[in-house]
C-alpha cells in the first residue's frame, strides 16, 4: 500500500501511477480509487509507503493494443529497410 500526500491530505492505493498530466490511484484489481487529472505542477505531490519511507510513483503498464501497435511500427520500419 502506498500513500499520496498533497496539501496535508492522504490518499491510499496499492498503485499510484503518474503520467504527463495525471496521478491515478488503483487497487490490486486495477480499479481506480482516486484521480487527479490535468496537473501542470507536480511539486506538491509526494508518495510514501505505509511505514513513512519515501518511494517512487508507479508507471502505467502498456495495454496489449499498445504493444501490438509498437510491434507493427517496428516491423514496418524493418521491412522498409530502416534501422531501429
C-alpha positions as CSV (number, residue, x, y, z in Angstrom):
1,X,0.0,0.0,0.0
2,X,1.2,3.5,-0.9
3,X,0.1,6.9,0.2
4,X,-0.1,10.0,-1.9
5,X,0.3,13.2,0.1
6,X,-1.0,16.6,-1.1
7,X,-1.9,19.7,1.0
8,X,-2.0,17.8,4.3
9,X,-4.3,15.2,2.8
10,X,-3.5,11.5,2.3
11,X,-4.9,9.1,-0.4
12,X,-4.1,5.4,-0.1
13,X,-3.8,2.9,-3.0
14,X,-2.0,-0.2,-4.0
15,X,-0.5,1.6,-7.0
16,X,-0.1,5.3,-7.5
17,X,0.6,6.0,-11.2
18,X,1.9,9.2,-12.6
19,X,1.9,10.2,-16.3
20,X,2.4,13.5,-18.1
21,X,-0.7,15.2,-16.6
22,X,-2.4,12.8,-14.1
23,X,-1.9,10.9,-10.9
24,X,-4.1,7.8,-10.5
25,X,-4.6,5.6,-7.5
26,X,-5.5,2.0,-8.2
27,X,-6.3,-1.1,-6.1
28,X,-4.9,-4.5,-6.7
29,X,-7.6,-5.3,-9.3
30,X,-6.7,-2.2,-11.3
31,X,-9.8,-0.3,-10.3
32,X,-9.4,3.5,-9.9
33,X,-9.7,4.6,-6.3
34,X,-8.8,8.3,-6.8
35,X,-7.6,10.5,-9.6
36,X,-6.0,13.9,-10.1
37,X,-6.2,15.0,-13.7
38,X,-4.8,17.9,-15.7
39,X,-1.9,18.6,-13.3
40,X,0.6,21.2,-14.5
41,X,2.8,21.2,-11.4
42,X,3.6,18.0,-9.5
43,X,5.7,19.8,-6.9
44,X,3.2,19.4,-4.0
45,X,2.6,15.6,-4.6
46,X,4.7,13.1,-2.7
47,X,4.4,9.3,-2.4
48,X,5.4,7.3,0.6
49,X,5.0,3.7,1.8
50,X,2.7,3.0,4.8
51,X,5.8,2.9,7.1
52,X,6.6,6.5,6.1
53,X,9.5,5.7,3.8
54,X,9.7,7.5,0.6
55,X,9.1,5.7,-2.7
56,X,8.5,6.3,-6.4
57,X,5.4,6.6,-8.4
58,X,4.3,3.6,-10.4
59,X,4.2,3.6,-14.2
60,X,1.3,2.6,-16.3
61,X,1.7,-0.7,-17.9
62,X,1.1,-0.8,-21.7
63,X,-2.1,-2.5,-22.9
64,X,-2.0,-5.3,-25.5
65,X,-3.2,-2.8,-28.1
66,X,-0.2,-0.5,-27.3
67,X,2.2,-3.4,-27.6
68,X,0.7,-4.5,-30.9
69,X,1.0,-1.0,-32.3
70,X,4.6,-0.8,-31.3
71,X,5.4,-4.2,-32.9
72,X,3.6,-3.1,-36.1
73,X,5.6,0.1,-36.3
74,X,8.9,-1.7,-35.8
75,X,8.1,-4.4,-38.3
76,X,7.1,-1.9,-40.9
77,X,10.3,0.1,-40.3
78,X,12.4,-3.1,-40.7
79,X,10.5,-4.1,-43.9
80,X,11.2,-0.7,-45.4
81,X,14.9,-1.1,-44.7
82,X,15.0,1.4,-41.8
83,X,17.3,0.9,-38.9
84,X,15.8,0.6,-35.4
